[in-house]
Amino acid sequence: MIRPKQQAPALNFNLIEGGTWNLVAQSPEKFTMLVFYRGLHCPVCKNYTEELQKLKSKYLDLGVEIITVSMDSEARARTSKKEWDVADIPLGYGLIEAQAKTWGLYLSKGIKGKEPDLFSEPGLFLIRPNNEVYYVAINSEPFGRPHLRSFLKSVEFVITEDYPSRGEVAY
């Protein structure tokens, strides 16, 4: 189980924009916002990622870099990039089952024609520049994720008030 104040697990994957993305190589001013999404088949993910596109500049102004990734194939991720209004949101693809499990994501088997055989459910993480986990939100369904507009205000509060990470105690 990933907990705040721990070092984030290793993570790297390919990007639609070209090249690979590696968590340890990131150097955001304040946080990396890592958004795991279900994939092309998910209309809720489409809306969520499009909302992230609308708010991206506000997150960047706070020093928060954004990255998204799914277990989709390159072809499916390219279709998402083409069909969704997410021009400035980097899309990663090819997350493997072992990576999803390492990050504590719920996994689902496809039950409808457009769903892949296996995909991860959503997760959102804030990772500090030193690779320490600050915030964890893991969902077992496409709904219930942090509301991105109000989350923006929360992140602003965290930064301006130097609010500590919480939830690190294990039972």
Buried (B, 14 or more C-beta within 10 A) or exposed (E): EBEBBBEBEEBBBBBBEEEEBEBEEBEBEBBBBBBBBBBBBBEBBBEBBEBBBEBBEBBBEBEBBBBBBBBBBEEBBBBBBEEBEBEEBBBBBBBEEEBBEBBBBBEBEEEEEEBBEEBBBBBBBBBBBEBBBBBBBBBEEBEEBBEBEEBBEBBBEBBEEEEEBEEEEEE
